[in-house]
């Protein structure tokens, strides 16, 4: 029986994700931006939260953690490198560690860049990736604590996952991201077509999450920094994709 998956809008543009296994009634939350809408989603379905996965320490991903733990007694997992900044973690995880929860095995992928201790969670059997603020739909996170080279390496690890992998990210930034990608490669038909679809999706009040690794490799310029035409668009050589990525990220910061 397939898992139940619920995407929960939180704050102004955050997302949390609930996963439920019908056989065991295991319920996993990925990130905890705020308690109220998450609790409301749980209560509406009569689900009891059992476990929480946290991708990184920023307040808009952990502010609901304490209240949800108190209400449901859930076990919280998060990045070992940021444990001192995330009160309430019961288990800490580093690159290669696995959180076995119900029927699932969440593999921890270290993805420094947005923060130095950021992690993503990959469930290979289900084909899920929870990328937090590392990889967005047609974008990537800002670099608050680490280098462009570190973020490029993190994104490259995620891009190596199977193309059909579903990517659930932490924010709804897609319209802005798609416009940026289209400005970098205005003649790219896949990007142009996706921009139209993204705008229509948001105009209808629907989320653009999840995406897939394959869709991101095709239309997310941040994952295409090693391509000649992307490098040329920012006046650089594809021989140094980390430098191309850095220029792309700086341009997006200014945009």
Secondary structure, 3 states (H helix, E strand, C coil): CCCEEEEEEECCCEEEEEEEECCCCEEEEECCCCHHHHHHHHHHHCCCCCEEECCCCCHHHHCCHHHHHHHHCCEEEEEHHHHHHCCCCCEEECCCCEEEECCEEEEEEECCCCCCCCEEEEECCCCEEEEECCEECCEECCCCCCCHHHHHHHHHHHHCCCCCCEEEECECCHHHHHHHHHHHCCCCHHHHHHHHHHHHHHHCCCCCCCEEHHHHHHHCHHHCCCCHHHHHHCCCCHHHHHHHHHHHHHHHHHC
